[in-house]
Amino acid sequence: MSISFSLNPVTSAVVHFYSPPQTPLFSAVRFSGIPFSSKAYLLRLCSTTSSSNAGYDGGSVEKQGSNGRDDTSQAVSSYEILARLKRYGISGILSYGLLNTAYYLTTFLVVWFYVAPAPAKMGYLAAAERFLKVMAMVWAGSQVTKLMRAGGALALAPFVDRGLSWFTNKMGFESQGKAFMAIAGFCFGLAFLMFVIVTLLWA
């Protein structure tokens, strides 16, 4: 900074201040005046900061990738269970159908009597509406437990296969396909009768 003095006609001193031009912090002039050891330290500091930022971003990306892999692994496990269940053919389908029948019958009764109980003699229209609401709750639960039921069906598939062969020979069916149709029809009929009887008793 330079200071100059000037006198006006009244002989009063006036002081003028001149500030030097501002030089950027990392300009070439300033950087050239820094000793070599300081230059090396600054370069190492800049490289360390850049690598730490890159590592932080990479960690977040890696975390997001791990979440994606978790979702993908769940989907793959479900697909693998269904693929292995299909290897048993009719026995695998029957095993899954038997577990579905047991689930729907049991869950329907539990929801109807304990989860959302209602007084009897409510009328046919109100009973029908209640049946639809209960079935919606049962269906929502079936979507949550689908993977568990598929795993259980896969575990029971060998035993169901032996049972289907025994039932086919015992009842004199020509093939396992006809025996399967008989068992599936029985399951559907049992579920339908129970739903109708329970609904009519509360109508």
C-alpha positions as MATLAB code, in Angstrom:
seq = 'MSISFSLNPVTSAVVHFYSPPQTPLFSAVRFSGIPFSSKAYLLRLCSTTSSSNAGYDGGSVEKQGSNGRDDTSQAVSSYEILARLKRYGISGILSYGLLNTAYYLTTFLVVWFYVAPAPAKMGYLAAAERFLKVMAMVWAGSQVTKLMRAGGALALAPFVDRGLSWFTNKMGFESQGKAFMAIAGFCFGLAFLMFVIVTLLWA';
ca = [
       0.000    0.000    0.000;
       1.360    3.479   -0.977;
       0.558    6.807    0.668;
       0.852   10.216   -1.016;
       0.446   13.687    0.413;
      -0.833   16.767   -1.418;
      -1.463   20.324   -0.319;
      -4.445   22.291   -1.464;
      -4.595   26.076   -1.543;
      -5.779   26.147    2.049;
      -2.585   24.347    3.034;
      -4.453   21.371    4.407;
      -2.906   17.989    4.056;
      -4.822   15.377    2.177;
      -3.774   11.800    2.416;
      -4.486    9.430   -0.507;
      -4.427    5.667   -0.016;
      -3.706    3.382   -2.976;
      -4.310   -0.316   -2.426;
      -2.303   -2.713   -4.592;
      -4.187   -4.805   -7.158;
      -5.635   -8.026   -5.745;
      -3.900  -11.167   -6.848;
      -5.841  -14.448   -6.856;
      -4.987  -16.844   -4.086;
      -3.696  -19.538   -6.427;
      -2.364  -17.351   -9.228;
       0.756  -18.270  -11.109;
       2.725  -15.372   -9.531;
       1.919  -16.428   -5.988;
       2.430  -20.139   -6.716;
       5.818  -19.482   -8.293;
       6.956  -17.671   -5.173;
       6.210  -20.636   -2.886;
       9.139  -22.892   -1.988;
       9.273  -26.330   -3.565;
       8.504  -28.178   -0.309;
       5.336  -26.106    0.206;
       4.257  -26.753   -3.391;
       4.573  -30.500   -2.868;
       2.538  -30.302    0.357;
      -0.264  -28.349   -1.352;
      -0.414  -30.842   -4.227;
      -0.627  -33.786   -1.814;
      -3.371  -32.008    0.149;
      -5.439  -31.387   -2.995;
      -5.058  -34.978   -4.197;
      -6.044  -36.361   -0.773;
      -9.187  -34.205   -0.642;
     -10.228  -35.252   -4.140;
      -9.741  -38.954   -3.397;
     -11.710  -38.705   -0.140;
     -14.638  -37.072   -1.925;
     -14.551  -39.727   -4.619;
     -14.477  -42.456   -1.994;
     -17.476  -40.948   -0.205;
     -19.530  -40.844   -3.395;
     -18.466  -44.340   -4.304;
     -19.536  -45.579   -0.887;
     -23.028  -44.184   -1.347;
     -23.243  -45.709   -4.796;
     -22.017  -49.013   -3.431;
     -24.661  -48.858   -0.688;
     -27.378  -48.224   -3.243;
     -26.035  -51.099   -5.300;
     -26.180  -53.398   -2.295;
     -29.844  -52.527   -1.743;
     -30.539  -53.288   -5.375;
     -28.751  -56.611   -5.037;
     -30.889  -57.457   -1.974;
     -34.109  -56.837   -3.908;
     -32.775  -58.795   -6.854;
     -31.730  -61.700   -4.642;
     -35.242  -61.921   -3.191;
     -36.759  -62.003   -6.656;
     -34.245  -64.623   -7.785;
     -34.921  -66.791   -4.721;
     -38.675  -66.693   -5.391;
     -38.111  -67.572   -9.046;
     -35.804  -70.440   -8.092;
     -38.376  -71.889   -5.674;
     -41.126  -71.809   -8.290;
     -38.807  -73.286  -10.915;
     -37.836  -76.157   -8.604;
     -41.501  -76.669   -7.708;
     -42.408  -77.028  -11.376;
     -39.969  -79.929  -11.712;
     -42.381  -82.067   -9.709;
     -45.089  -81.475  -12.310;
     -48.614  -82.254  -11.091;
     -47.348  -83.124   -7.620;
     -45.766  -79.684   -7.227;
     -48.955  -77.929   -8.312;
     -51.018  -80.112   -5.985;
     -48.681  -79.393   -3.078;
     -49.031  -75.653   -3.612;
     -52.798  -75.971   -4.050;
     -53.202  -77.932   -0.815;
     -51.279  -75.284    1.124;
     -53.369  -72.553   -0.491;
     -56.578  -74.326    0.474;
     -55.406  -74.750    4.060;
     -54.319  -71.098    4.201;
     -57.582  -69.666    2.833;
     -59.803  -71.838    5.018;
     -57.852  -71.187    8.215;
     -57.273  -67.478    7.645;
     -60.894  -66.878    6.632;
     -62.186  -68.435    9.848;
     -59.648  -66.572   12.003;
     -60.474  -63.196   10.437;
     -64.230  -63.814   10.489;
     -64.460  -64.901   14.136;
     -61.497  -63.206   15.871;
     -59.903  -60.403   13.855;
     -63.121  -58.689   12.699;
     -66.032  -60.282   14.576;
     -69.589  -59.178   13.821;
     -73.020  -59.987   15.301;
     -75.236  -62.510   13.583;
     -78.531  -61.796   11.793;
     -77.130  -58.817    9.903;
     -79.034  -59.469    6.682;
     -78.037  -61.042    3.384;
     -76.681  -57.849    1.811;
     -74.604  -56.928    4.868;
     -73.331  -60.514    5.141;
     -72.296  -60.486    1.478;
     -70.458  -57.179    1.964;
     -68.735  -58.565    5.047;
     -67.693  -61.658    3.087;
     -66.071  -59.489    0.405;
     -64.206  -57.420    2.993;
     -62.931  -60.501    4.799;
     -61.817  -62.099    1.537;
     -59.948  -58.899    0.625;
     -58.042  -59.114    3.915;
     -57.316  -62.803    3.367;
     -56.075  -62.123   -0.170;
     -53.785  -59.328    1.053;
     -52.288  -61.722    3.578;
     -51.780  -64.332    0.870;
     -49.616  -61.895   -1.102;
     -47.378  -61.382    1.913;
     -47.017  -65.098    2.664;
     -46.708  -66.268   -0.947;
     -42.972  -66.923   -0.723;
     -43.385  -68.864    2.528;
     -46.137  -71.022    1.056;
     -44.058  -71.679   -2.037;
     -41.166  -72.815    0.157;
     -43.501  -75.047    2.172;
     -44.961  -76.518   -1.005;
     -41.455  -77.278   -2.250;
     -40.629  -79.059    1.003;
     -43.863  -81.096    0.876;
     -43.666  -81.890   -2.844;
     -41.853  -85.270   -2.455;
     -44.422  -86.457    0.107;
     -47.310  -85.197   -2.021;
     -45.865  -87.057   -5.000;
     -45.844  -90.323   -3.054;
     -49.319  -89.654   -1.721;
     -50.666  -88.890   -5.180;
     -49.239  -92.155   -6.530;
     -50.803  -94.099   -3.648;
     -54.161  -92.315   -4.087;
     -54.152  -93.033   -7.837;
     -53.542  -96.741   -7.327;
     -55.854  -97.027   -4.324;
     -58.842  -95.361   -5.968;
     -58.277  -96.982   -9.334;
     -57.726  -93.820  -11.391;
     -56.334  -94.292  -14.866;
     -53.688  -91.583  -14.423;
     -52.358  -89.165  -11.866;
     -53.926  -86.316  -13.848;
     -57.442  -87.594  -13.144;
     -56.585  -88.150   -9.497;
     -55.262  -84.598   -9.368;
     -58.515  -83.248  -10.812;
     -60.524  -85.150   -8.204;
     -58.454  -83.778   -5.324;
     -58.523  -80.222   -6.731;
     -62.305  -80.412   -7.154;
     -62.678  -81.596   -3.575;
     -60.581  -78.670   -2.287;
     -62.563  -76.106   -4.281;
     -65.870  -77.643   -3.201;
     -64.853  -77.698    0.462;
     -63.776  -74.053    0.414;
     -66.909  -72.949   -1.443;
     -69.234  -74.778    0.960;
     -67.508  -73.339    4.019;
     -67.643  -69.772    2.664;
     -71.330  -70.086    1.809;
     -72.334  -71.727    5.083;
     -70.498  -69.221    7.280;
     -71.876  -66.276    5.327;
     -75.458  -67.581    5.449;
     -75.262  -68.243    9.188;
     -74.514  -64.551    9.756;
     -77.157  -63.312    7.271;
];
